[in-house]
Structures are given as C-alpha cells and as structure tokens.
Amino acid sequence: MATSYPVRQYIVFDAGQLLGRPVIRPLETGEVEKALVAALGSGLRFTVQSLPTARFVPYEHVETPFIPESVAVLASPSEADARAVRDAVEDLIAREGGKRISDIGADPAIGLADYSFPGSVDVGLFGTRDEAHRLVGINRLPGGLNLTGNGVNVIVVDSGLDASLIPFGQWGGGWQPLPSGPVPGTTTGENALHGTMVVQNILEVAQQARIWDLPLIPPPRINDIGGFLASAQATFSMMIQNIQQIQNLPGGPQQWVFMNAWAIYDRRSEFPFGDYTENRPGQAGPHPFIALIEQLAAQRFDIIFCAGNCGGVCPDGRCGPNDYGPGRDIWGANAHPSVLTVGATRMDYSWIGYSSEGPGPGNKLASQKPDLCTPSQFAETSGGFPPNLGTSAASALAAGVVAAFRSNWPQSAVSPARMINRLNTTVQQVNGPFWTRRFGSGVLDASAAAAAMP
C-alpha cells in the first residue's frame, strides 16, 4: 500500500485587511522571506504564489477563515523545517508590532491546509495537466504494458458531445435518450463544453479509447428527478440490450467503461422522497435505475461516477438547501458499492471545498463514499480550453486510468470490483491509512495500482 504524508507550510500575508481592520505595518512578501532566511538559514527555499482559491483556518480563528491574496510556500517537505518556519514567523510578527499571529495572518498549521476554497466550481485554476498527471502517477505508468485504451469503449453519460472534436476513428456513436432527447454527437457550442472537458481527461490518459455519447443530462441541472429517471431507465435498458448484441458479434467481448459525469444536487423534486437517492423505493428490490447499474456491474463493466459538487465548504449553487455537506450530498447510483466514486483534490493535496463528502446514505448503498480523489481545478498545460473543473474532471481522469488499464487487464480477467479494490488500496494516503469523508481512501496513484495488478 502506498504511503504519502505531504507536508507544506503556508505563510499568509495581510490577512488583517481581510478581517476588516488594518495591520500595524503590512508585511511585504520579499521582506518576510528575507527575514525567514536570515533566521533559519539559506538552505530553505520559498515560492510565492497568488492563490485566491486558498482558504486557511488558523487555530485561533476557526470560525473566521482567511482568503489570502498571496502565500509563500516552504518548498521543503521536512516537518522539522515547517515547525521552524512557524516559530520564526511568530517571532517576526511579534517584532513587527506585537500582533498575534492569527491577526496578521500566518497559518501556523503543520501539514496541509484544511481545504481549498475556490468560491465556485468555475473559478480558481491551480496547476496544469502535466502536474495533475504527475500527482497521480500517470507519467510513471510502465511503457511496456500497452496502457493506451486500445479496444476499450468509454460511454460518456453527460449533457452531450460534439463528434467533430473526437479524434478520427475513435468516435463510436451513441444512444439518443428516450423519449426524444438530443441526437448523440450533435451537441455544439457552450452546451458541449462540459462533455468536451470529460472526453479530454479520458483521452489524455487512454489515447486510443473509443468514445460513445449518451446525452442524458439536461443542462444546467436535473430539475425533475422523476422525469429524468424515467428517461434514464428507458435509455439505459435500450443501451444494455444493444451492448449485449455487440458483445455477441465476431471478435469476442469488448471492454466497456461507463463515465457518469452527473449527480443529483437538489432532492426537492423527488417523490417519494428518498425513493432513488436513498434507494428505499418501498419494496424488496432496489430502485429500478439502481437495478440497471447492478445489471451493468454483473456483466463486468466498469462504472465511474463523480462524487458531485455539494461539499459543505463551497457547494455549487445548484445544490438543494438541505443537500450539501457531510452525509447529505452523495446520492443514488453515485453511492453504489459497485461503482468507483471520485472526489476532487487540488494539485497540493488540498481537498477542494465543493467536492461532495461522505458518508453515503447506506441502505444497500455504500457508506464509505467517495472511494478516492483525483485532481481538478487545473488548466491545460498548452493553455487549451476548456479548463478542468469540478468532480466531473476528477472522475474523468480516473475513468481514463481505468480505460488505459483495460487495454492490458480485461474485465474477464480482473473484475470491476477487483479494479476498484486495487485503486483504493494503492492510493496516496493523505490523511492516514483509513477512509475519510473528504478524501475517501486517499489520492489515486495510477503507478502503484498498475504495479499491484492483476
């Protein structure tokens, strides 16, 4: 099992202004860095970053978070160095006017900041794709294992794809949602941005995967849970029948991965309440859509769901008034034990405050959800568009890893349940060796997972 306890020290300047009162003398970034180097020795290295997305909670002001304009980051991973920096910052601030550390705005925490606070899902990029791939070990995958996605079909369940943006020869087609949904591959413009981001994350890892479109999700949100599920059940039933027919064609069974970039954010339209979201339809069996997910899992297909964007720190504006925060934001199929449920972390291992938190609802759905986290809120290294946002981006990156693995380890040899187990037990353990409601098992480590296969 991989072990990783990253240590970072964040030093926040001018937080007094953010608290609505002036500091005695604002500390300049270069001035503080110079003083720290003088106090601690030239062996320490700092980087200065503008991070409007960061939210730090110093120990003396737990109820008053700071949203700093800039931070100086201690590059050393040594906990002893981090403690020395904390002590030096306290001494420095005392000399600069006697203000307490929490008033001036240095974060004294050893280790990671509690979480990242983008403010909303669509702002605050931090890092690039190259950095995201390095974080989860994609760049360290063995080159000799043919982890390319060749022969793997990925169905993107989203608001629709633009087929003209799919690489030549990798467009599979799709299914038109019943009774009269959009035609697969014909979504364009702004309506296709979300799906384009999802496909981008998949194909950057599994370069040769074949992409299929199921444009099931109505933008901008699911307002009618009953009507949505009726369409989803009919469309999934038709799709399963078609895939069974494809599986019987000459050439043998193929690999199928279902990437679900959607979640229930607002339960107020559900009737009966909890029928689908908590899987209690008032009868012995599961909810009909949950039963279809179980049918796919029984056929040894991989199913990935995003955790959702209703975390308690900065939930998406679409989240219902009682549908965000711990234990109130991962519902229905997103919490099924047979699916891989993925939350979001930033490039410095900070949990992103909108990423939906466990535990799941139980009642034949899983309590320990999400399973793990992967990066989000990052830009394309080349400056491309669209940006990678939300748990949709994070789960699509995980789906790309699963699709790449299926080129070498088919579903007939390594079941989806075993795949989930391998991914969960080889994570980078950010918060120790136990499942936690924000990170799940930890942060994905594709390289460690590949080494542990089959």
N, C-alpha and C positions, 0 to 999 in steps of 0.2 A: 504494500500500500504506500503510495507516495505521501511524503510529509513535507509541508512547507509552511513556515510561520513568518511571513514577511514583516519586517519592522521598518516603519517610516516615522519621521518626526516632522510635524508641520508647525511652522512658526508664522503666526498670523499678525499682520501689521495694521494699525489704525482702526482696530475694531471698536475703539471708543467712539469714533464718529458714527458707526453703525448703530450704536446703542443710544444715539441721540444726544450725546454730550461730548465736548471736545476733550482731547487728551492734553496734558500739560505741554508736551512738545512732541508732535508726531515723529515717529522713528522712520528714517529712510531705509529702504531695503539694503543698499550698499553699506550704510553706516552700521547696521546691525550685523551684517555678515562679517565686516571688518573687525568689529568688536569680538564676535564669537571666535574668529580665527585667532585673534590675539590672546583670547582667554584659554582656548583649548588646543592651539597648535595648528600649524599649516596643513596637517595631514587630512583634515576634514574637508569635504567638498560639498558645495551647495549649488542648487539650481533654483532660479527664481522663475515662477510661473504665474500667469494670470489665470485664475480659476474661479470664475463667477459661479461655477456649478458646485463648489465645495461648501459643505456645511459642517462646522465643527462645534462640539459641545464641550467646553471646558468644564472641569469638575466642579467649579464653584458656581456655575450658571447653567445648570442642567435644563432649566426651563427657558433660558434665553439664548438660543443658538446664534452664532455669528455666521454671516455670509460675507466672507472677506473678499477684497478686491485682488489681493495677491498673497502668495505664500512663498516662503523659502523652504526648500525641501532638502533635508540632510540625505545625501546620497548613500552614506554608509549603511549597511544592513545590521550593524552591531547594536545590540540593545544597550551595552555599556556606553557607547558613544551617544545614543539617544538620551540616556539619563544625564550624561554630562552636559549635553546641549540644553536640556531642560533647566538644570541648575544654573548654567551660565546665563540663560535668558532671564531667569528670575533675578539674579544678581544685577544684570544690566538694567532691567526695568526699575529695580529699586534705586539704582544710582541716578536714573533719568527722571526722578521726580517722586519716588516713593509710592507710585500707584501699584496696586496689586496686579498680579499677572493677568487675572481674568478681566480686569478693567482695560488694560492695554490691548490685550488680545493675542497673547501667545498661548497656543494649545499645549498644555503640559502632558497630554496623554502619551504613554509609551505604546508603540504599536500603531495600528491603523486608526484613522478617524472612524467614527461610528458609521457614517454613511455619507453618500454623495447626494446633494440636493439640487437637481437641475432646475427646479421650479416648474417645469413642464416637460413632457416627453420630447418635444420638438426643438429644444434649445440645449446649448452647452455641450458641444462635442469635445472629447478629450482623447487624444491619441489617434492613431491611424490603423488601417487594416494590418499592415506589417506587424505593428505592435500587438494587435489583437491575436494574430496567429502565433506570435512568439509566446504570448501569455499562456495559451492553452496547448502549446507544444505541436502545433500543426507543422511548423517549419522543421521539426525534428522527426517527423514520420519517416520510417525507412523507405528508401527509394526502390528497393528491390521487391516490394510486396504488391505492386500493381494497384495501389490505393487511389484509383483515378475515377471511380464511379462508372467505369465501363460495364455496360449490361444492366445498369440499375435504373429503375423508373422512379422518379420522385413526383408525387402528386401534390401540388401546392393548393391547399384549401384557403382561399383568400378572397379579395374583392375583384380579382381578375388580372390577367396578364396580357401584355402586348406581344403577340407571337413574333412580330418583326424584330424584337430585341433579343430573341433566343438564338444562340449560335446555330449556324446551318447544320442540319442533320440531327439536332438534338431536341427538336420540337416533336412531342408525342401526340398531341391533340388534347382532348379533354371531354368533359361532360357538361351539358347545359342543365343548370338547376331546374327542377320541376317546380311549378307547372310551366313557367315561361320566363326563366332567368336569362342573363346575358349569354351570348354565344362565346365559347372558350376562345381565347386568343385575340378577341376584338376590343378589349378594353384599352383605352388610349389616354394620353394626357395625364392630368393630375390623378385621375382615378386609377391609373396603372402604377403610380409611384411606389405604393406600399408593396405590391406584388413584385415589382422590379427589384426593390431592395431585398426581398426574401430570396428571389432567384439568384441575385448577385452573390449573396452569402453562401448559398449552396454550391454554386458553380466555381467559386473561388477555391473551394476545397476539393469537391468531386467534379473535376473539369469535364469529364466525359459523360456525366449522367444525362438521362433523357428526362425532359420536363413536361409534365402534364398539368392542365389547368382545370380547376373546379371553382369557378367564380361564384361562391355560395354566399359570401358575407356582404350584406347591404351597407354601403358607406352612408354616413360616417359611423353608424352604430347599429346594434341589434335592438330595435325598439319594441318588437313584438316577439317575445320568446316562443309563444305557442305557434305562431305562423312560421317563424324561422325553423323551428324543429320539425314541423310537418314537411316543409320543403327539404330539409336536411335528411330526414328519414327516407323520403321517396328517392332522392338523388343518390344517397349512399347505397340504398338497396339495388338500384339500377347499376351503379358503378361496380359493386361487388359481383353481380352477375356477369357483367362484361369482362371483368378481370379473370373470373373463373374460366370463361371461354378462351381468353388469351392464354391462360396457363396451360390449356389443353392442346394448343397449337404445336406443330412440329418444332423441335428445338428444345423442348423441356421447359420447366418452370422458370420464371424470371423473378428478379428481386424487386420488391415494391416497398417504397418508403412514403409514408403519409405525413406531410408537413402541414400542421394546422396552426396558422398564424392568427388565431382568434380566441376570444374568451367572452364569457358573459360578464359584463361590467355592472349592469343595473338589473336587479331582480324584480322590480316593481310590476312588470308586465306578466310575470309568471303566475299561472293558475292551473291547478292548485299550487300554492306557494311551496317550493322545495321539491316539487314533483320531479324535475330534471336536475336542478342544481344540487340537491342533496340526495338524489336517487332514492326517493321514497314515494313511488307512484301509487301506493295504496294497494299493492298486490304482491304476490310472492316473488315474481321475477323482477329483473331490473327495468328501468325506463327503456322504451323501445330504441332510442338512439344509443344509449349505453350498451344495449344488447348488440347493436351493429358494430360498435367499437370492439366488443368482446369477440364477435364473429371474425373481424379482421385479425385480431390477435391470435385467435385459434388457428387461422390459416398461416401463421408465422410471418406476418407482415409487420414492419417497424412503424410505430405511430409516435410522432413527436408533437407535443403541444407547447405553446408558450404558456408561462405561468399567468400572464396578464399584467396590467399596468395599474393596479389598485393598491399598491403598497401604502402603508399608513403615513409615511413622511410627506410625500407629494403625489397623491393619487391623480390619475388622469381625470380631467373634467367630466368625462362620460360616466364615471363610477357613481353608483347609487349612493344616497345619503347614509345607508347602513351597510354598504357593500365595499368597504375598504378597510385595510389594516389587518392585523394578525387574526387568522382563523375566519375571516369574512370576505375572502377575495379570490379563492381558487375553487371553482365550482364544476360540477358535472364531469364531462369526459376529461377535462383538464386535470382532474384529480384521480383518474382511474389508475389502479396499480399496474395495468398492462401498458401504460404509455410512459414515455420519457417527458417529464415536465421540467421546463427550463426557465430559470430566472436570470437576472441581469446583474453583472458587476462592471465596475469601471476598470480602466487599464491599470490602476494601482491597487486592485483588490478591494476597493471600497464598494460595498453594496449600494446599488442605486435606489434611492428612496421611493420610486414608483413601482419597483418590482414586487409583484404580489407575494405575500408572505403566508406561510403555513401557520397552523396545521390545516390539512384538508378536512372536509366535512365528515369523514368516516362513513358509516352505514353502507358498507360494501364498496365505498370509495376509499382511497388511501388517506391516512392522516399525515404521513411523512411526505408532504409535497411542499415545495418543489423538490425534484431529485438532485439537481445541481445548478450551477450558474456558469454562464459564459459571457464574454464581453458584449457591451453595447455602447451607444453614445460615441462612436468613433467615425472618423472620416475616411474616405478612400485615400490610400497613400498617394495616388496620382492626382488627387483633387477632383475625382469624378463625382457624379451625382446619381442617385440621391444619397443623403447621409444615412448612416446605420443607427436606428433609433428603436427604443422600446424592447420589450422582451421578445417581440417578433424577430428582430435582428439577432438577438442572442440565440433563440431556438433554431433559427435557420442556419446559423453557424454550426450548431450541434447536429442538425439534420445533414449538413454537408459532410461532417465527420462520419456519421452513420452510413451515408451513401458511399463514401470512399471505402469504408471498411467492408461493405458488402461486395465489393469487387473481388476481394480475396477470401472472405469468410461468408459463404452464402447462408441464407436463412435456414436451409435444410440441415446445415452442419452446426450453426450457432443460432439458437432460438432468440427471438426478440427479448424474452425475459432474461436470458443469459447476457445478451448485449447490454441491457440496462444495468445488470449487476456488475459487469466489467467496468462500465463507465463510472458507476457510483463508488466502486471500491478502489479505484485508482486515481481519485481526484487529488488536487492540491488542498490540503486540509487547512483552510484559512482560520477557522475557529476551533481547531482541535478535532479529535477523532470521532465526533458524534454529529448526528444530524441536527441542524439548527433551522429555525423557521425562515430565516432570510436566505441563507446560502444552500440549504439542503445538505447534501453530503460534503460539498465544497465546490471548488472551481475545476472545471473539466481539464484533464491532462490527456490529450489525444495520444501522445507518445507513450506514456505509461500504460494506457489502455491497450494500444497495439502490442506492446511487449507482453501483456498478460493474456492475449488471445491465443487460442480459441476458448 
